[in-house]
């Protein structure tokens, strides 16, 4: 267990967004957050990263209470890739190198450069390293943002809709990359996803949110037609291709 949330709640003014959220994240695991729009998936990721401060509850990274850590210490443990990433006139190498900021003192070191170069090479971004990030495609930019989070050397990677607005090829490429990162970098991932079938294929466990609470935590074998009906309010049928269930919406 690398992360534990106990009874975490959050609200904007008088509007409750999260109520009594409790779960654990295991080592080298991909945990998918699922549920309809507005249920609190992005808010939950931001609470884990302390971009937003939970109203109550506790969050532990290993044995450390997140609320006792400063922003620099948190950034050394948690990498975050937002759903929408702003572009600029930075080139790819410099944009990735920015992820080393939580570890830097006064200047960039040889170690910082080596780590950035290694991640760029690992994610096959070498050919783009001198390109400006505002010239990249959606899939290329998403890879750069993931690379920037990885050079933080985090133990936990938070991804908010990592395949949003990407075509099918890029969705598969990004999710395959995430799975390889977990296997090869001793990183655990929490990602919010809308595409249920993509989530089932790439994640290890699933948290279904409904009405701002956890409806259930399960594996792919526990996903049923009734579960999807209860959470999303639509009728589906589930079929199996090899070991993966495939969710097909009913006709209206």
TAKAPE-V33797 format. One line per field, one symbol per residue. ss: DSSP state (H for helix, E for strand, L for the rest). A space follows every 50 residues. Layout:
BEGIN
ss->???
END
This chain:
BEGIN
ss->LLEEEEEEEEEELLEEEEEEEEEEELLLLEEEEELLLLLLHHHHHHHHLL LLLLLEEEEEELLEEHHHLLHHHHHHHEEEELLLLLLLLLEHHHHHHHHH HHHLLLLLLHHHHHHHHHHHHHLLLHHHLLLEHHHLLHHHHHHHHHHHHH LLLLLEEEEELLLLLLLHHHHHHHHHHHHHHHHHHLLEEEEELLLHHHHH HHLLEEEEEELLEEEEEELHHHLLHHHHHHHHLLLEEEEEELLEEEEEEL LL
END
